[in-house]
Amino acid sequence: MLRVMLMIATTSAAASSNPTGVLIFLAALGAAAVYIGARWAFNLRGAVDATLARRRAALELRGQRTGNLSLADTESLGLGFFKLIGSVIAVGGLVLLALSMILAIS
């Protein structure tokens, strides 16, 4: 990823028609999206499990504050939802990386 970002910075510095900062920002945003999306899509290091545990704890706390203990019983978002969202985020990040590469080369 760093190699791609450096290539974007050096090629866009030669052709000054494209702002270098924007291309580097797009590449960094794309790399971050690919990283986060891949963590959720493939459940790396239990990322989805940790997210579901945090969500469950937040629902339990909200239920205790409001006095509605049925909030913690709802399991509306499952493992498949986060895998789907993670894959969409990862594909979007790849599109951002490709866009920054295309803009840097042209």
PyMOL commands that set and color helices and strands:
alter all, ss='L'
color gray80, all
select helices_A, chain A and resi 2-14+20-41+44-66+69-73+79-105
alter helices_A, ss='H'
color red, helices_A
deselect
rebuild
show_as cartoon
